[in-house]
């Protein structure tokens, strides 16, 4: 892929990152487990973007975090709170609407080409 | 392990004190999660390169702009720079020229005064320009960092968001009709130069003789007392010129009114010039004798020189007046 295509793709995906992260926080996750879950679904997110993003979501009061220091390695768990769940549902609806509209637009394009 | 410690230190030293410990702990546990059992140095390097530049990571935590002046303030910032820098440059240049000419004793030749103005001028303009740019940039960088609303919507010159009403403050000016800022500043500069030269003419213009220890000032060309005696007339011209330059600055384009005022001013200047130059006492007697001795200076040559100077002046004045009216007639064109 050319440089331009790369940067356009990154731009296209950037807006969906918050939604992707929120979707995985219905159950408590720590940094590494979250990164792995996203990766297994094919979502690539820079590590240097992910950890600050989690802190930001906490500052915006969408997620709450707790330290689990009982195991050999201390881990910081993040989970959606009530406001976060509500926001996530709204974002999800918005995304579904947008993707359907875009789907129609893109399908229309194909249709025109075949004519 | 050493590399991980250093990496975490590189990130946390960029963060505020209260966040450091917490983020360091989380980063360490994350890095250890990513590493296999008994990691080699290569393994550590792979993981750290995934985390990327510590400065970028730290900045992500800070949620603070990594630029000095962002999109919100960029337009106001550059516009203000373009307005303020020419003003400070003009003021500092006028001050320098005035000071150098007024303090000249008549001991040094005219070219050495000009040389001193040019060499000092370049240096002074550079410093003034940098100083102005520095302070404006500093003020904007502080505003940018204290602004809590980070919406990246560019502001207009009144520091508010753009509305269509802002268009009412703009007048459409065709390029050929416009009076540029450079023209206005040039007018100020010109007035400052000739006024300082006029009141110091006797120590600037004259006969210099080449001697072993450089140039020696033999005789002044002008009678400074005669030049001074016209001070009310000259001051009137200075005041009118400055007032007209300010007026042009506000008008921003050639209108019929500007052209008429220009015609009146140019005629006044012409009359003043002829009155002063026609005074027989204007030239220093020693100077005239010296010219008489060295060059074949006859009454005829003198008259011829006088007439051609006056005719040249009249021609330039007429051209200037006509040009003003021509520009004022250029009509607006909307594209």
HADDOCK unambig.tbl for C-alpha pairs under 7 A between the chains (distance, minus, plus):
assign (segid A and resid 31 and name CA) (segid B and resid 30 and name CA) 6.28 0.50 0.50
assign (segid A and resid 32 and name CA) (segid B and resid 30 and name CA) 5.73 0.50 0.50
assign (segid A and resid 32 and name CA) (segid B and resid 33 and name CA) 6.41 0.50 0.50
assign (segid A and resid 32 and name CA) (segid B and resid 34 and name CA) 6.95 0.50 0.50
assign (segid A and resid 47 and name CA) (segid B and resid 50 and name CA) 6.58 0.50 0.50
assign (segid A and resid 47 and name CA) (segid B and resid 51 and name CA) 5.23 0.50 0.50
assign (segid A and resid 48 and name CA) (segid B and resid 51 and name CA) 5.18 0.50 0.50
assign (segid A and resid 48 and name CA) (segid B and resid 52 and name CA) 6.44 0.50 0.50
assign (segid A and resid 48 and name CA) (segid B and resid 57 and name CA) 5.05 0.50 0.50
assign (segid A and resid 49 and name CA) (segid B and resid 60 and name CA) 6.78 0.50 0.50
assign (segid A and resid 52 and name CA) (segid B and resid 60 and name CA) 5.25 0.50 0.50
assign (segid A and resid 52 and name CA) (segid B and resid 61 and name CA) 4.71 0.50 0.50
assign (segid A and resid 73 and name CA) (segid B and resid 29 and name CA) 6.47 0.50 0.50
assign (segid A and resid 74 and name CA) (segid B and resid 29 and name CA) 6.51 0.50 0.50
assign (segid A and resid 75 and name CA) (segid B and resid 26 and name CA) 6.74 0.50 0.50
assign (segid A and resid 75 and name CA) (segid B and resid 29 and name CA) 6.47 0.50 0.50
assign (segid A and resid 76 and name CA) (segid B and resid 26 and name CA) 6.49 0.50 0.50
